Amino acid sequence: MAVRDQRLGMARLAEGGRVAYALSGTGPYLLVVPGWLSHLEMGWAIPADRLFHESLSAGRTLVRYDRPGCGLSDAYDGPRTMALELATIAAVTEALGMDRFDVLGWSMGAAVAAQWAADRPGTVSRLVLYGGWATGSAIGDEDSRRHVLGLLATHWGLGSDLLTDLFAAEADAGTRMAVAQYQRAASSAETAVALLRLAYDVDVLPVLARIQAPTLVLHRRDDRAAPVAQGRVLADAIPGAELVELEGRSHLPAIGDAESVVAQVRRFLGLPPLRTALPTGLTARQTEVAALVADGLTNRQIAERLSITERSAESHVERIRLRLGFRSRAQVAAWYVATGPHK
């Protein structure tokens, strides 16, 4: 499977402010409604995350977006509501002229996707819900929810590390470190708390019977963040929905046995199976330069460290970006941390 670059754009919310979106692949549209936090560029730099999305881009134009106040989207300090979630989807799909499309919603995005499909049945061809829930109050007990919200509010660094361990239970240490950094880059502590509170407050159970699109519900049996029982609730309440329970403990679809998630999604969408590979091989010198970028060194500092010219250092960084399909030094740094070539 060829490496695909993502194409970035901006959509404007009806109430003001811009929302960033990314496209990859070609073919009919597949809209991804994201989980808790997202950052289009930083996520693309984490190999597991990128490979997952590239695997869904073969035969589809994959559409991903950052919520207001997250990632590349404009800042936002207003209330977090389901209405805003739906308005964000409307802004992105209208900017791209998307009339009818497939939808994949995961984690909190599964509830948002379900609400959208119930409210706008004419727009959704097929619906896939992964790792989701109908009622947010079913995610842990009241004490644990209050504890997590308090930790995020008072110590965003520690809180993001804790949730990374919960969300990415099967990831290696380098990927967990990159995911934690990705979450902190994606939003402020205040935004993270507000979105998690929305996730706990959401209740789409009353609207599920109105969903008309063929629906696939995917859930890992030992998901540590969202109980599989909630996946069963979704499947039971949506007319004709198919439920597939997968093995694994990780909440993030790109972590753990991501190939099984991709295979089920592609089967349901009528796409052929594929073998995927994300080329990441750099030369020894390029790997050395990537490590220094991850350490925060400028091109001049890299040149001094390696006894080369600043122009040579700049060329190395540019070739690394082109090789990996990245736009920024921050992506190079995130890739280096996640892949752990320095181990």
Secondary structure, 3 states (H helix, E strand, C coil): CCCCCCEEEEEECCCCCEEEEEEECCCCEEEEECCCCCCHHHHHHCHHHHHHHHHHHCCCEEEEECCCCCCCCCCCCCCCCHHHHHHHHHHHHHHCCCCCEEEEEECHHHHHHHHHHHHCHHHEEEEEEECCCCEHHHCCCHHHHHHHHHHHHHCHHHHHHHHHHHHCCCCCHHHHHHHHHHHHHHCCHHHHHHHHHHHHHCECHHHHHHCCCCEEEEEECCCCCCCHHHHHHHHHHCCCCEEEEECCCCCCCCCCCHHHHHHHHHHHCCCCCCCCCCCCCCCHHHHHHHHHHHCCCCHHHHHHHHCCCHHHHHHHHHHHHHHHCCCCHHHHHHHHHHHCCCC
